[in-house]
């Protein structure tokens, strides 16, 4: 490198030094990437229902993000004994959607559903929008689920007889009657939502 080139390089470095120094001391902010953010803003459950019957539920989904939600997604319906979604909840069904939801816009969905057999007592409806994570929401994927504020009182309509325990001799012979003082005791419990009242007996 010639002396002239070295002098030019020094001049260039000295002229850039204030800019380099200011960049090193300044805070550089990167604008956040615009993303949709789908949330279930309200859930309106039926106050009562009947096991095996049909009820109507409504919910509102809002895009509170700063970008439109465009494409296919599904709203899933669950019944739960509490207001926290878990694998133990009863999955009722999913409602597919195909639309564009602009930032700040909402839609209201009303759906008739059948309450499954074995579901009775106080249950909460839970709605999860974009349940298949089909809409890219960035860091906004963890707020898609909302439970109803109040439970639905579901009346049981079916008995459910289960054998709780069986007690008897440790050994028996086929075709031989039990001896004196020996007996088999079977405990049956009705875990259903209504009384088991047969016209005569049941087996």
SELOBA-206651 format. One record per residue: residue number from 1; residue in three letters; x, z, y of N, C-alpha, C in turn. Coordinates in steps of 0.02 Angstrom, whole numbers, always signed. Each point is the difference from the previous one (the first is absolute). Layout:
BEGIN
[NUM,ALA,[X,Z,Y],[X,Z,Y],[X,Z,Y]]
...
REM end
This chain:
BEGIN
[1,UNK,[+43,+0,-59],[-43,+0,+59],[+44,+0,+62]]
[2,UNK,[-13,-45,+49],[+40,-5,+60],[-16,+57,+47]]
[3,UNK,[+43,+11,+48],[-11,+53,+48],[-62,-12,+42]]
[4,UNK,[-15,-63,+12],[-60,-17,+38],[-63,+19,-40]]
[5,UNK,[+2,-13,-65],[-57,+16,-42],[-9,+76,-5]]
[6,UNK,[+55,+36,-4],[-4,+73,-3],[-30,+27,+64]]
[7,UNK,[+21,-27,+57],[-27,+23,+64],[-75,-13,+4]]
[8,UNK,[-21,-59,-24],[-72,-15,+1],[-39,+48,-45]]
[9,UNK,[+29,+17,-58],[-33,+46,-47],[-7,+69,+31]]
[10,UNK,[+52,+23,+35],[-3,+65,+33],[-53,+1,+55]]
[11,UNK,[-4,-55,+37],[-51,-4,+53],[-70,+3,-31]]
[12,UNK,[-8,-36,-56],[-65,-2,-33],[-19,+70,-25]]
[13,UNK,[+48,+34,-31],[-14,+66,-27],[-16,+49,+56]]
[14,UNK,[+38,-3,+55],[-13,+46,+56],[-67,-13,+32]]
[15,UNK,[-22,-63,+1],[-64,-15,+30],[-58,+21,-45]]
[16,UNK,[+12,-1,-66],[-53,+20,-47],[-2,+74,-12]]
[17,UNK,[+53,+36,+19],[+3,+71,-16],[-59,+40,+29]]
[18,UNK,[-20,-10,+63],[-58,+39,+25],[-64,-13,-39]]
[19,UNK,[-9,-63,-21],[-59,-16,-39],[+3,+34,-68]]
[20,UNK,[+58,-3,-33],[+8,+32,-65],[-10,+75,+5]]
[21,UNK,[+28,+30,+53],[-8,+72,+10],[-72,+19,+11]]
[22,UNK,[-35,-40,+40],[-70,+17,+15],[-43,-7,-63]]
[23,UNK,[+15,-49,-43],[-36,-6,-62],[+12,+59,-46]]
[24,UNK,[+61,+23,-1],[+17,+57,-43],[-33,+64,+23]]
[25,UNK,[-10,+7,+65],[-30,+61,+26],[-76,-4,+5]]
[26,UNK,[-27,-61,+3],[-72,-8,+9],[-36,+6,-66]]
[27,UNK,[-62,+20,+3],[-43,+3,-59],[-37,-66,-7]]
[28,UNK,[+8,-32,-57],[-31,-64,-12],[-63,+13,-41]]
[29,UNK,[-57,-19,+26],[-63,+10,-34],[-26,-65,-28]]
[30,UNK,[-20,+2,-64],[-27,-59,-32],[-76,+5,-3]]
[31,UNK,[-36,-48,+26],[-74,+4,-2],[-25,+3,-72]]
[32,UNK,[-52,+42,-11],[-29,+7,-67],[-37,-63,-19]]
[33,UNK,[+3,-16,-64],[-35,-59,-25],[-75,+14,-2]]
[34,UNK,[-39,-46,+28],[-73,+9,+2],[-28,-3,-71]]
[35,UNK,[-42,+49,-17],[-29,+4,-67],[-73,+19,+5]]
[36,UNK,[-42,-24,-47],[-69,+27,-4],[+1,+70,-29]]
[37,UNK,[-53,+37,+11],[-5,+68,-27],[-74,+13,-16]]
[38,UNK,[-19,-13,-62],[-70,+9,-21],[-13,+72,-19]]
[39,UNK,[-51,+30,+29],[-20,+69,-15],[-75,+2,-11]]
[40,UNK,[-22,+46,-43],[-71,+13,-9],[-19,+51,+52]]
[41,UNK,[-33,-21,+53],[-13,+44,+57],[-60,+45,-11]]
[42,UNK,[-45,-17,-47],[-57,+44,-16],[-28,-18,-67]]
[43,UNK,[-29,+50,-34],[-34,-8,-64],[-68,+35,+6]]
[44,UNK,[-54,-36,-13],[-67,+29,+3],[-29,+1,-71]]
[45,UNK,[+1,+58,-34],[-24,+3,-69],[-75,+16,-2]]
[46,UNK,[-32,-11,-57],[-69,+24,-8],[+1,+76,-8]]
[47,UNK,[-50,+35,+27],[+0,+73,-7],[-12,+23,-72]]
[48,UNK,[-39,-40,-37],[-17,+18,-69],[+3,-61,-44]]
[49,UNK,[+0,+11,-65],[-1,-53,-48],[-20,+26,-68]]
[50,UNK,[-8,-45,-47],[-19,+18,-69],[+49,-32,-48]]
[51,UNK,[+23,+37,-48],[+45,-27,-51],[-31,-62,-32]]
[52,UNK,[+38,-55,+2],[-25,-63,-27],[-43,-39,+49]]
[53,UNK,[-13,+27,+59],[-43,-33,+49],[+39,-41,+50]]
[54,UNK,[-36,-33,+45],[+29,-43,+51],[-3,+35,+68]]
[55,UNK,[+56,-1,+36],[+3,+28,+68],[+33,-51,+46]]
[56,UNK,[-6,+11,+64],[+29,-45,+50],[+52,+38,+42]]
[57,UNK,[+58,-30,+9],[+54,+30,+39],[+24,-50,+52]]
[58,UNK,[+19,+25,+58],[+26,-43,+54],[+68,+26,+23]]
[59,UNK,[+43,-45,+22],[+64,+21,+28],[+22,-51,+53]]
[60,UNK,[+44,+23,+43],[+27,-42,+55],[+75,-5,-8]]
[61,UNK,[+26,-61,+5],[+72,-13,-3],[+21,-27,+68]]
[62,UNK,[+54,+28,+28],[+25,-19,+66],[+73,-21,-6]]
[63,UNK,[+18,-52,+36],[+70,-20,+6],[+29,+33,+62]]
[64,UNK,[+36,+55,-9],[+28,+35,+57],[+73,-20,+13]]
[65,UNK,[+21,-55,-31],[+67,-26,+12],[+3,-45,+60]]
[66,UNK,[+58,-33,+8],[+9,-45,+57],[+8,-72,-22]]
[67,UNK,[-23,-15,-62],[+0,-68,-24],[-61,-9,-44]]
[68,UNK,[-24,-62,-5],[-60,-13,-38],[+13,+7,-75]]
[69,UNK,[-50,+26,-36],[+2,+2,-74],[-35,-63,-24]]
[70,UNK,[+37,-43,-34],[-27,-65,-20],[+10,-11,-75]]
[71,UNK,[-53,-21,-34],[+6,-16,-71],[-50,+36,-43]]
[72,UNK,[+20,+12,-63],[-43,+34,-48],[+21,+73,-7]]
[73,UNK,[-49,+43,-3],[+13,+69,-19],[-64,+30,-30]]
[74,UNK,[+5,+59,-29],[-57,+31,-33],[-10,+71,+26]]
[75,UNK,[-63,+21,+4],[-19,+69,+13],[-23,+31,-66]]
[76,UNK,[+32,+53,-21],[-17,+32,-64],[-39,+64,+12]]
[77,UNK,[-47,+14,-45],[-45,+59,+5],[+16,+47,-57]]
[78,UNK,[+7,+65,+16],[+14,+51,-50],[-49,+58,+9]]
[79,UNK,[-12,+37,-53],[-35,+63,+2],[+49,+54,-22]]
[80,UNK,[+3,+55,+39],[+49,+52,-12],[-32,+69,+8]]
[81,UNK,[+26,+48,-37],[-24,+69,+6],[+26,+34,+63]]
[82,UNK,[+50,-31,+32],[+26,+26,+64],[+13,-59,+47]]
[83,UNK,[+31,+14,+56],[+10,-52,+51],[+69,-31,-4]]
[84,UNK,[+37,+14,-54],[+67,-28,-9],[-2,-51,-57]]
[85,UNK,[+24,-60,+13],[+1,-51,-51],[+52,+17,-54]]
[86,UNK,[-20,-9,-63],[+44,+15,-56],[-18,-44,-59]]
[87,UNK,[+44,-4,-51],[-16,-41,-59],[-61,+24,-39]]
[88,UNK,[-21,+63,+11],[-57,+27,-36],[-67,-23,+30]]
[89,UNK,[+1,-30,+59],[-62,-22,+32],[-32,-57,-39]]
[90,UNK,[-66,-5,+6],[-38,-54,-32],[+2,-63,+44]]
[91,UNK,[+29,-54,-27],[+0,-63,+36],[-68,-34,-8]]
[92,UNK,[-33,-15,+55],[-67,-29,-2],[+3,-77,+2]]
[93,UNK,[+44,-26,+42],[+5,-73,+6],[+39,-20,+62]]
[94,UNK,[+15,-64,+6],[+37,-26,+57],[-39,-59,+30]]
[95,UNK,[+1,-3,+66],[-36,-53,+36],[+51,-45,+34]]
[96,UNK,[+8,-63,-22],[+49,-45,+30],[-22,-24,+69]]
[97,UNK,[+49,-14,+43],[-13,-26,+67],[+48,-58,+13]]
[98,UNK,[-24,-47,+39],[+41,-56,+24],[-18,-11,+73]]
[99,UNK,[+44,+21,+45],[-16,-6,+71],[+63,+14,+41]]
[100,UNK,[-7,-8,+64],[+51,+20,+48],[-28,+56,+43]]
[101,UNK,[+34,+57,+1],[-21,+57,+40],[+51,+11,+55]]
[102,UNK,[-21,-15,+62],[+45,+5,+57],[+15,+73,+16]]
[103,UNK,[+55,+13,+37],[+16,+69,+21],[-58,+31,+39]]
[104,UNK,[-19,+60,-19],[-55,+36,+33],[-69,-18,-27]]
[105,UNK,[-5,-50,-43],[-65,-21,-27],[-17,+41,-62]]
[106,UNK,[-65,+2,-17],[-24,+38,-57],[-53,-41,-37]]
[107,UNK,[-14,+20,-61],[-58,-25,-36],[-33,+58,-37]]
[108,UNK,[-66,-6,-9],[-38,+51,-36],[-25,-32,-65]]
[109,UNK,[+12,+35,-55],[-21,-24,-66],[-50,+49,-30]]
[110,UNK,[-56,-25,-25],[-49,+40,-36],[-7,-28,-70]]
[111,UNK,[+3,+46,-50],[-1,-22,-69],[-42,+46,-43]]
[112,UNK,[-40,-30,-44],[-37,+39,-50],[+42,+7,-62]]
[113,UNK,[+6,+61,-26],[+42,+12,-59],[-40,+43,-50]]
[114,UNK,[+20,-4,-63],[-30,+41,-52],[+43,+60,-15]]
[115,UNK,[-29,+59,+1],[+37,+61,-17],[+11,+2,-75]]
[116,UNK,[+62,+8,-22],[+13,-1,-73],[-32,+59,-36]]
[117,UNK,[-13,-10,-64],[-22,+56,-42],[+57,+51,-5]]
[118,UNK,[-19,+63,-2],[+50,+53,-3],[+21,+26,+68]]
[119,UNK,[-24,-32,+53],[+16,+22,+68],[-61,+36,+29]]
[120,UNK,[+7,+65,+11],[-55,+39,+29],[+31,+60,+35]]
[121,UNK,[-38,+29,+46],[+27,+53,+42],[+19,-28,+69]]
[122,UNK,[+44,+34,+35],[+22,-21,+66],[+62,-44,-6]]
[123,UNK,[-6,-63,+20],[+55,-48,-3],[+10,-32,+68]]
[124,UNK,[+63,-17,+15],[+17,-34,+63],[+13,-74,-12]]
[125,UNK,[-28,-41,+43],[+18,-71,+0],[+65,-10,+38]]
[126,UNK,[+45,-39,-29],[+64,-17,+31],[+5,-76,+3]]
[127,UNK,[+20,-26,+59],[+9,-72,+9],[+74,-14,+14]]
[128,UNK,[+28,-48,-35],[+69,-23,+12],[-2,-73,+19]]
[129,UNK,[+19,-16,+62],[+3,-70,+20],[+68,-29,-18]]
[130,UNK,[+3,-65,-8],[+61,-34,-23],[+30,+37,-60]]
[131,UNK,[-43,+14,-49],[+21,+41,-57],[+52,-36,-43]]
[132,UNK,[+2,-66,+3],[+50,-38,-38],[+63,-14,+40]]
[133,UNK,[+6,+28,+61],[+57,-10,+44],[+15,-74,+9]]
[134,UNK,[-53,-38,+13],[+8,-72,+10],[+17,-18,+72]]
[135,UNK,[-15,+45,+47],[+15,-11,+71],[+65,+38,+16]]
[136,UNK,[+50,-36,+24],[+63,+32,+20],[-10,+41,+63]]
[137,UNK,[+5,+67,-8],[-10,+46,+56],[+63,+37,+20]]
[138,UNK,[+57,-19,-28],[+62,+32,+19],[+0,+74,-18]]
[139,UNK,[+11,+42,+50],[+1,+73,-10],[-71,+30,+1]]
[140,UNK,[-51,-43,+2],[-69,+25,+7],[-39,-3,-66]]
[141,UNK,[+35,+4,-56],[-34,-8,-64],[-27,+66,-28]]
[142,UNK,[+13,+56,+33],[-18,+65,-29],[-62,+31,+32]]
[143,UNK,[-38,-38,+37],[-59,+28,+34],[-63,-42,-13]]
[144,UNK,[-4,-28,-60],[-55,-45,-16],[-60,+34,-33]]
[145,UNK,[+5,+66,-12],[-51,+35,-39],[-34,+53,+43]]
[146,UNK,[-67,+3,-5],[-39,+51,+36],[-56,+24,-45]]
[147,UNK,[-10,+67,+0],[-55,+30,-38],[-57,+17,+47]]
[148,UNK,[-60,+1,-28],[-58,+21,+39],[+7,+73,+20]]
[149,UNK,[-27,+17,+58],[+4,+70,+23],[-43,+46,-43]]
[150,UNK,[-55,-25,-25],[-47,+41,-38],[-8,-28,-70]]
[151,UNK,[-9,+44,-50],[-10,-24,-69],[-71,-26,-10]]
[152,UNK,[-8,-38,-52],[-66,-23,-23],[-22,+44,-58]]
[153,UNK,[-59,+30,+6],[-28,+42,-53],[-32,-44,-52]]
[154,UNK,[+31,-5,-58],[-23,-45,-53],[-34,+40,-55]]
[155,UNK,[-63,-16,-13],[-39,+34,-51],[+15,-29,-68]]
[156,UNK,[+15,+43,-48],[+13,-22,-68],[-65,-19,-35]]
[157,UNK,[+2,-51,-42],[-60,-23,-35],[+11,-4,-76]]
[158,UNK,[+61,+9,-23],[+14,-7,-71],[+33,+62,-28]]
[159,UNK,[-22,+25,-58],[+37,+52,-34],[+63,-28,-32]]
[160,UNK,[+47,+43,-16],[+62,-22,-33],[+22,+57,-45]]
[161,UNK,[-18,-5,-64],[+16,+52,-49],[+69,-11,-30]]
[162,UNK,[+42,+52,+4],[+67,-5,-30],[+11,+61,-44]]
[163,UNK,[+37,-10,-54],[+18,+55,-44],[+61,+36,+29]]
[164,UNK,[-9,+62,+18],[+53,+39,+31],[+46,+30,-52]]
[165,UNK,[-28,+27,-56],[+41,+31,-51],[-36,+1,-67]]
[166,UNK,[+39,+4,-54],[-26,+6,-68],[+38,+57,-34]]
[167,UNK,[-35,+49,-25],[+30,+57,-35],[-28,+3,-71]]
[168,UNK,[+44,+12,-49],[-22,+5,-69],[+56,+20,-45]]
[169,UNK,[-12,+2,-66],[+52,+19,-48],[+59,-48,+4]]
[170,UNK,[+58,+25,-15],[+60,-42,+2],[+1,-51,-56]]
[171,UNK,[-34,+17,-57],[-3,-46,-56],[-70,-2,-29]]
[172,UNK,[-24,-60,-18],[-64,-8,-33],[+7,-53,-54]]
[173,UNK,[-44,+3,-51],[+0,-50,-53],[-59,-47,+9]]
[174,UNK,[+14,-64,-8],[-53,-49,+8],[-55,+11,-52]]
[175,UNK,[-62,+2,+24],[-57,+8,-44],[-14,+71,-20]]
[176,UNK,[+40,+47,+22],[-9,+71,-17],[-26,+38,+60]]
[177,UNK,[-54,+38,-10],[-30,+37,+55],[+48,+54,+24]]
[178,UNK,[-7,+18,+64],[+40,+54,+27],[-17,+65,-33]]
[179,UNK,[+49,+43,-5],[-11,+65,-31],[-35,+47,+47]]
[180,UNK,[-15,+59,-26],[-34,+51,+40],[+43,+19,+60]]
[181,UNK,[-31,+2,+57],[+36,+19,+61],[+38,-57,+33]]
[182,UNK,[+3,-57,-34],[+34,-57,+29],[-49,-43,+40]]
[183,UNK,[+21,-25,+55],[-43,-43,+41],[+42,-46,+43]]
[184,UNK,[-31,-53,+22],[+31,-47,+48],[-38,+6,+65]]
[185,UNK,[+36,+14,+54],[-31,+9,+66],[+24,-56,+46]]
[186,UNK,[-47,-39,+25],[+15,-55,+45],[-28,+17,+70]]
[187,UNK,[+43,-5,+50],[-21,+12,+69],[-6,-67,+37]]
[188,UNK,[-60,-13,+25],[-14,-62,+36],[-16,+17,+73]]
[189,UNK,[+29,-38,+45],[-12,+11,+72],[-27,-63,+32]]
[190,UNK,[-48,+8,+44],[-26,-56,+38],[+38,-5,+66]]
[191,UNK,[+44,-49,+5],[+39,-9,+62],[-31,-54,+44]]
[192,UNK,[-61,-22,-17],[-33,-51,+40],[-35,+29,+61]]
[193,UNK,[-36,-43,+34],[-31,+20,+62],[-73,+21,-6]]
[194,UNK,[-27,+0,-61],[-69,+22,-8],[-7,+32,-69]]
[195,UNK,[-54,+35,-10],[-9,+37,-63],[-13,-47,-58]]
[196,UNK,[+25,+18,-58],[-15,-36,-62],[-62,+31,-31]]
[197,UNK,[-57,-32,+7],[-64,+28,-24],[-30,-50,-49]]
[198,UNK,[+16,+6,-65],[-28,-47,-48],[-72,+17,-17]]
[199,UNK,[-35,-48,-29],[-69,+13,-20],[-2,+44,-62]]
[200,UNK,[+52,-7,-43],[+4,+43,-60],[+70,+29,-6]]
[201,UNK,[+43,-35,-34],[+71,+22,-8],[+44,-61,+9]]
[202,UNK,[+65,+13,+2],[+47,-55,+1],[+54,+14,-52]]
[203,UNK,[+36,-51,-20],[+52,+5,-51],[+68,-9,+31]]
REM end
